[in-house]
């Protein structure tokens, strides 16, 4: 597929953004309405309807069809991405940024000189897998899934109740109640197999996930064995105030925060240059470090 860097699009950039939004929402949620566009771009219903019709006519003929039962547009069986790559990351990052348009600019493959951005490998998630997960999370319903893991590489059927998608900076997972383990667990999106089946409603929502609802503070400080001048460098690097960086997060996300910061909470390395920052309140965070 051509990109703006190597071809000239036949429409304006603001329209391109909306066409990409149309394609992404329709593909990954399975339902697109004019309200999606109105709420995201601050445009009127008439303009939103015009954008959708223009997309169908000029950009992706045959990609969308109106479903009177869904009261919106859905992707047809012959849907083929025209202005996106059709990757789950495009939709997931859009959701993660709470509809911030800046993220859409980041995905436009602009040819900017003197800047290089490292990107994580794309984890394969199919639309037909993600759609029921999102629907079950929004409606607090049970979901029958096939799941694999390192400890259980063979497909294992189980029933979960998803409530939130989480991006850890490395990969995506869904936080969900697991009927097999009788507790809330993290499930990596790329490890689901086949198409999940939506079942009935469940009483196990996000409000019952104690570790999710609890907020904690991760206190990061320079390694105590650094010299004062070295500690000052580290403090500036991490934007510390009064010699510490305080990161507020959900208790269950503590391990992911530390991985992003490249901090090993299990040990304090003898070489402070190798690990320049440490967890100052490790004992307080102990219940969630190795959950």
N, C-alpha and C positions, 0 to 999 in steps of 0.2 A: 504493500500500500504506500502510496506517495505521502510525503509529509510536507509541511510548509517550508522546510529547509531546502527541498529539492524540486518543488513545483509551485506554480502560482494558483491559488485557490480562486474559483470563479465568484466568490462572495466575500463580504467584509469579515474582519476578524471577530467583531462582536457577534455576527451571525454564526460564525464557525464555532464559537464557544457554546452557543445555545444548541447548535446541531449536535455537537459532541455530548452535551448534557442529555439531549433527547435520546440519542443512541445508547448512552450508558445506562440511563434509568430504565428504558424499555427492555434492554437486554437482560439486565441483572435483577430487576424487580418484577419483570413480567407485566407491568402495568404503568402506563404513562398518562397523566392528565394535564390539562392546562394549568391546574393549580401548582404542579411541580415547577413550571416555568415562572409563574406569577410570583410565587414565594421566594424563589431563588434569585431572579433577576430584577424583581421590582417592576415588572411590565404588566399591562392590562390583559384581561382574558382574551380580548379580540386579537391583540398582537401575538399572544401565546398560541392561539388557534391558527393564526396565519403562519407562524414559524413551523408548527407541526405539519400543516398542509404543504408548505414549501419543501420541508424535509422529504415528505413522501413523494412529492412530484419531481424535485430536482436532485436530491442527494441520494436517497435510498429507495428507489422505486421497488415496490413489492416487499419492503422490509417490515412495515407496520400495517395492522388492520384494526378497525374499531370493533370492540366487543361490547355489546349492549348490556351484558350481564355484569361485566367488570366496570362498566361505565368509564372506559378509557381505552387507550390503544395498547395492543400487545404485539410482540414480535411474531412474525409468521414463520412457518417451518423452513422457509428458504431465506431467512434473515442472514445477511452478510454485512459485517461492519464496513463502513465506508470512510468515516472520519475519525474512528478510534481503532485500536488494535484488537478489541474484543477480549481484553485481559481482565481478570478479576481485580487486579491491583488498581485499575483505573476507577472502578466503582468503590472499592474499599477505601482508597485514599480520599475519594470524594466525600464519603461518609465520615471518615475520621476527622476531617477538617471542618465539620459542621457547615457544609455548603459554602465555605470560603472560596471565592472565585480565584484567589491567588493560587490555590493549588491547581486549578485548571490551567493557569498560565504555565505552571511548572511542567505540565505534561505535554506542552505544545511542540517540544523538540526544536526550540529556537536555536539558531546558529549564533551563539554568543562567543566571541573570541576571548582568549585569556582566562577562561573559566572551565574547570573540569570537575564533574560531579560523579562520584562513585555510586553505583546503584546496586541494590541487593538483587540476587538472582530471583527471577519471577517464579513463585510457587503456583503450580497448576491447580486452579479451582474452576470447575465447570459451572455455567449458569444454572443448570438444572439441579446442581447440588446446593448452591448458595441460596437460591430463591426460597425453597422450603425452610431453610434455617432462619432466614430473615423473617419470613412470615410467622413461623412458630415463636420467634423471639418477641415480635410485636403483639401477638395475640396470646402469649403465655400458654402455648400448647405443647403437648408431649410430641416427641419426634422419634420415630423408629429409624435407626441408622446402622450401617455397617462401618466399623472403624478398625484401623490398624495402628499399631504402635511398635516401638522398638522391642518391648517386652513380649508383645503379642502380634507378630507380623502377619498371622493369618487373620482373615476377616472375622470379626466378632460382632454379632448383633447385640444391640443394647438400646435402651430407651432413655432419652435425655430431654430436658426442658431448657432450651437455650434462653439467655436473657440479654447478653451483651457481646458484641464483637470487640476484640482488643487487638491493637497493633503494638507490638513490643519494640519496634524499631528493627527487628530482624525477621519476624514472620507474624502471620495473623492466626489468632485462635478465637474460639467462642467459649465464653464462660457459661456453664450449664449445670443444672441438677442432674445427677446420674442415678437412675433407679437401681443399677447394679451395685454401686458402691454406697448408696444411700447418703450421698453428700455432693457438694458442689465441686466440679472439676474443670480443668482447662482442656479443650480439645482442639488440636491443630487442624485448621481448615483443609490443608492439602492431604490429610490422612483419612478423610471420609471417602467411602467407596459406594458405588451405585447411587441411586436417587433416594434421599430420605423421604419417609412417608409421614405426613402430618396426621396425628391422632386427635384425641379429645383434649379438653382444657385441663390444666394442672394448677394446684395450689402452690407450687414451688416456683415463685418468681424471684426477682432480684432483691426484693425487700427481705426475703428469708436468708439471703447469703450474708452471714455475719462478717466474714472476712472481706467481703466486697463493700459492705456499707461502712465499715470502720475506716476512719482516716488516721494516718500516722505521719510522723515526720522522720525522714531519713537525714541524719546529720553527718555531713561529710567535712573532714578537716585534712590539712596537709599531714603527711607522714611525720610522726613526732621526731624521727631521727634526721630530718632535713635541717640544714642550718637556717638561721633566721632569714638570711637573704634569699635562700632557696624557697622557703615557705612563702615569702612575699610574692615570688614569681608565680607559684602555684595558686595562691589566693586570687591574684589578678586573672590568671588563666580561667578560673572557674567562677569568677564574679562573686567571690565570697565576701561576706560582711562580718566584721568582728572575728575574722579567722575561721569562719565556717560557712558552708553552703547548706541550707535547709530546703529539702525537697518534700513537699506535701504530696502524698499519694494514697491510694487505697491500700489497705494492709496486704491484700492478696497480690498486689503488683510490686511489692518490695523487691523480690528476686529479679524482676525484669528491669527495674530502675538501676540496680547494682550492675547488671550485665551491660546496660547501656553506658554506664560510667566506667566499665572495665575494673570494677572493684571485686576482689575475692573476699567475701566476708568470713570464709573459713580460716583464713590465716593472714597474718601481717608479715609480709616478706621482709627478710633481713635487709635487702637492698632497697632503700627508699627511692632510688632512681627508677627501679623496675615497677614499683607501685607507689606513686607519689601521693595518692590520697587514700584515706582509710575511713571506715565507718566508726564514728565516735560513740554512737549509742547502740552498739551491737546487742547488748543484753536486752535492751528494750524491744528490739526488733526480732529477737531469737525465735519467737513462735512462728514467724513467717519466712525466715531465711531459707529453710530447706523444705518448705511445704510441698 
